[in-house]
Amino acid sequence: MRMPTIFRLVAAALFLSAGAAQAQSQVVHAMCSTDQSWCEMAASEFQKQTGIRVLQTRKPTGEALAQLRAEAANPKTDLWWGGTGDPFLQAAEIGLLEPYRPAYMDQLSAWSVRQYAMTSNMVGGFYTSAIGFGWNTELLKKKHLPVPTCWADLVKPIYKGEVEISHPASSGTAYTILAGLVQLMGEDKAFDYMKTLHKNISQYTRSGTAQAPNVAKGEVAVGVSFIFGFEGWRYNHYPVVTGAPCEGTSYEIGGIALVRGSRNTEAAKKYYDWLMSPAGQSLGAKAGSFQSPANKTFKHDPRIPSLDSVKLIKYDFEKYGKAAERQRLLDRWRREVESLPR
């Protein structure tokens, strides 16, 4: 073998080795607010495909927002993804997020693109899903309870102690429910409704992902959360059925965002782009998380529930995504609802 050929081979090997070493030296610190299984699978697959280390924690959106506030002067998180969009909008409003407009906007659904436009490119629409009910058919039968089909059903005395929901201060899911009821009923009537519903609540969980497993395992008869969460348990042959309230319901546009002042921006952008690609978006259904993904360039899992028959309210993301409005509603909820005996 001639010497120049040897030199070229050695140089190529050194280049590949250096590239691999550089990828291994890269790291991204992320917070994930969607289902634990999706969080873990995404971090593992991205790290396997790119060599970039992912140091990731799973936190409900309310807690994630609180952490970003606390770390504002010295950010320790590079990327935040998954979970209800309102806390992302609040983070954008108070300057915690970094603008980023991907080159592949034409691959995303219109509702995803609108989130970018509404937040000056600080928040992208990651997925969408609707609030609804999930119930354990065996428990309802055992306790002689009818199937709840409307918001009005849940406040009936027969459901006392049989309904579970999450806490709006820590859970973006619960805040979406709270803000949705205010828009559906009007604020005063919505709070009167929630005061009555409070009597039937078994517990307010920290996270909005708790209702589905608790209903599936028979720990509570009825859960109020995003419909997609219950569907995974139904497909695994648990006695779970879902439905959307007859009066109308709110919905989420899950968020994804870079954190302002982060230390690993380039690695974070690579993780961001991968999460928004067909490879990253398709992992949701593979992990048993059935939200409708933002990327429209691949065939979506047929198990993802359609929103065609769901009566969606005209959710005002701009108004109810503001930090001051969220705080005002939470303060009123604590004062008028949470303080009541059950």
PEPE-V442445 format. One record per residue. N is the residue number from 1. PSI is psi in degrees with one decimal (NA if undefined). D_CENTER is the distance of its C-alpha to the mean C-alpha in Angstrom with 2 decimals. Layout:
# PEPE-V442445
N/PSI/D_CENTER  N/PSI/D_CENTER
This chain:
# PEPE-V442445
1/132.1/58.06  2/151.0/58.81  3/-43.9/57.63  4/-36.4/55.45  5/-43.0/53.51  6/-44.7/52.95  7/-41.1/51.81  8/-41.3/49.30  9/-42.5/47.89  10/-43.0/47.68  11/-41.7/46.02  12/-41.2/43.41  13/-41.8/42.71  14/-38.2/42.41  15/-47.0/40.02  16/-40.2/37.71  17/-42.4/37.98  18/-39.5/37.19  19/-43.3/34.12  20/-41.5/32.83  21/-38.8/33.65  22/-42.5/31.87  23/-41.5/28.62  24/-31.5/28.99  25/-17.3/29.55  26/148.1/26.33  27/148.2/23.31  28/131.9/19.79  29/117.4/18.08  30/152.9/14.28  31/132.3/11.46  32/134.1/8.41  33/12.3/5.48  34/-163.6/4.35  35/141.2/7.56  36/-42.0/10.67  37/-39.9/12.61  38/-42.8/10.69  39/-50.3/10.65  40/-42.9/14.33  41/-41.3/15.37  42/-47.4/14.19  43/-43.1/15.98  44/-46.2/18.96  45/-42.4/19.43  46/-43.4/19.20  47/-39.4/21.60  48/-40.3/23.86  49/-28.6/24.11  50/-20.3/24.62  51/-2.8/26.04  52/126.7/23.77  53/135.9/22.72  54/113.9/19.09  55/104.9/18.92  56/139.6/15.35  57/153.1/13.99  58/121.3/10.95  59/141.6/10.14  60/154.7/8.10  61/-37.3/7.37  62/-42.5/10.77  63/-36.3/12.53  64/-43.3/11.36  65/-43.1/12.73  66/-38.9/15.77  67/-43.6/16.41  68/-37.6/16.45  69/-46.9/18.81  70/-30.6/20.97  71/8.8/21.25  72/-38.6/21.90  73/-20.7/25.56  74/74.6/24.99  75/134.0/21.54  76/-4.5/20.81  77/137.6/17.43  78/-37.4/17.61  79/139.8/14.13  80/129.4/10.60  81/151.8/7.79  82/158.7/4.20  83/165.8/1.70  84/147.7/4.18  85/-26.4/7.16  86/-47.5/9.97  87/-31.1/10.12  88/-42.5/10.21  89/-37.7/12.98  90/-39.5/14.70  91/-38.6/14.78  92/-42.4/16.33  93/-37.6/18.75  94/14.5/20.15  95/27.2/20.65  96/-8.7/18.34  97/157.4/17.13  98/131.5/19.33  99/140.9/19.90  100/119.9/19.50  101/105.7/20.38  102/158.1/20.28  103/-10.9/23.38  104/33.6/21.69  105/-31.4/20.47  106/-11.3/22.61  107/-6.1/20.52  108/150.7/17.41  109/157.2/16.99  110/-38.5/18.31  111/-30.1/15.17  112/-45.2/13.68  113/-36.6/17.08  114/-34.3/17.24  115/-39.9/14.42  116/-47.4/16.65  117/-39.3/19.67  118/-23.7/18.46  119/19.3/17.64  120/40.9/20.61  121/16.6/18.55  122/-26.1/16.56  123/129.1/13.06  124/151.8/12.37  125/116.2/10.42  126/-41.0/8.52  127/174.3/7.93  128/153.1/8.56  129/163.3/9.06  130/151.4/11.23  131/139.9/11.88  132/-165.3/14.82  133/148.0/16.96  134/137.8/17.54  135/151.9/20.99  136/112.0/23.24  137/-35.1/26.26  138/-40.1/28.62  139/-42.8/27.96  140/-43.2/28.40  141/-44.2/31.62  142/-37.6/32.83  143/5.9/32.36  144/45.3/33.65  145/139.0/30.62  146/161.3/29.90  147/129.1/26.67  148/126.9/24.60  149/-12.4/24.13  150/159.8/23.79  151/-37.1/22.50  152/-27.4/26.22  153/-37.3/26.48  154/-20.2/24.21  155/2.0/26.61  156/141.2/29.65  157/-25.1/31.50  158/-17.2/31.40  159/15.5/27.71  160/124.8/28.52  161/7.3/26.60  162/0.6/24.87  163/133.5/21.52  164/142.3/18.52  165/166.2/15.63  166/170.8/13.58  167/125.5/14.91  168/-18.9/13.84  169/-32.2/15.01  170/-20.4/12.76  171/122.2/9.74  172/-30.1/7.68  173/-49.0/7.73  174/-34.5/11.45  175/-36.8/11.96  176/-38.3/10.81  177/-48.0/13.35  178/-52.1/15.87  179/-33.5/15.88  180/-42.2/16.00  181/-38.4/18.96  182/-41.4/20.67  183/-31.7/20.59  184/-43.3/21.64  185/-17.8/24.42  186/146.3/25.40  187/-50.7/24.70  188/-43.8/27.68  189/-35.7/27.42  190/-41.0/23.70  191/-35.5/24.63  192/-41.0/27.58  193/-47.1/25.38  194/-29.6/23.02  195/-40.5/26.19  196/-42.2/27.47  197/-35.6/24.25  198/-34.8/24.29  199/-24.3/27.45  200/-5.3/25.78  201/128.8/22.78  202/-41.6/23.32  203/154.3/20.86  204/110.1/17.93  205/159.4/15.66  206/-37.8/14.00  207/147.1/10.56  208/-4.0/9.03  209/-2.2/9.13  210/-27.0/12.89  211/-42.1/14.14  212/-53.3/14.20  213/-34.1/16.38  214/-38.2/18.39  215/-46.5/19.30  216/-38.7/20.03  217/2.9/22.29  218/19.4/24.09  219/-20.3/23.28  220/151.9/22.51  221/-42.1/23.43  222/134.9/20.66  223/146.7/16.97  224/117.8/14.92  225/-165.1/11.21  226/136.9/9.36  227/-39.5/12.22  228/-32.5/10.86  229/-37.0/10.50  230/-30.5/14.18  231/-37.1/15.34  232/-39.3/15.20  233/-35.7/17.54  234/-41.4/19.71  235/-20.0/20.27  236/18.3/21.33  237/28.4/23.99  238/156.0/22.89  239/64.1/24.28  240/136.1/21.11  241/148.5/21.09  242/160.1/18.55  243/157.4/19.29  244/140.4/18.28  245/139.3/20.34  246/-28.6/23.53  247/-21.0/23.57  248/162.0/20.38  249/161.2/16.72  250/170.8/13.88  251/166.2/10.93  252/155.3/7.87  253/102.8/7.95  254/150.2/4.92  255/163.9/7.03  256/137.4/9.40  257/149.9/12.52  258/146.1/15.72  259/132.5/16.98  260/134.3/20.38  261/12.8/23.25  262/160.4/21.67  263/-15.8/24.32  264/56.5/23.18  265/-44.3/22.28  266/-43.7/23.73  267/-37.6/22.06  268/-39.1/18.66  269/-37.5/19.35  270/-41.4/20.28  271/-43.3/17.07  272/-53.6/15.14  273/-37.6/17.49  274/-41.2/17.31  275/-31.5/13.52  276/-6.8/14.12  277/165.2/17.22  278/-36.6/17.90  279/-45.7/18.26  280/-41.5/14.81  281/-34.1/13.04  282/-15.1/15.22  283/-25.7/14.20  284/-55.5/11.16  285/-36.0/13.78  286/-30.1/16.17  287/3.6/14.01  288/22.9/13.74  289/112.1/10.19  290/46.0/11.16  291/159.4/8.91  292/116.6/11.35  293/156.3/11.42  294/-37.4/12.67  295/125.4/15.76  296/10.4/18.44  297/9.3/21.17  298/163.6/20.83  299/118.0/21.19  300/151.6/17.99  301/129.4/18.07  302/-14.0/20.01  303/-12.5/18.09  304/124.0/15.08  305/136.4/15.82  306/146.1/17.42  307/4.6/16.74  308/-37.0/20.45  309/3.6/21.68  310/132.2/19.02  311/97.4/20.39  312/137.2/17.81  313/167.0/18.79  314/84.6/19.29  315/126.9/16.37  316/87.2/17.60  317/-35.1/14.80  318/-47.0/17.58  319/-50.6/19.12  320/-1.5/16.32  321/-2.4/14.44  322/140.8/17.58  323/-42.5/17.91  324/-40.0/21.16  325/-41.8/20.03  326/-47.3/17.07  327/-39.8/19.63  328/-45.6/22.23  329/-39.6/20.28  330/-41.7/19.18  331/-42.9/22.83  332/-38.9/24.13  333/-43.6/21.90  334/-42.0/23.14  335/-41.7/26.64  336/-22.0/27.00  337/-58.8/24.73  338/-31.7/23.86  339/-12.6/27.51  340/147.5/28.90  341/157.1/30.29  342/NA/28.97
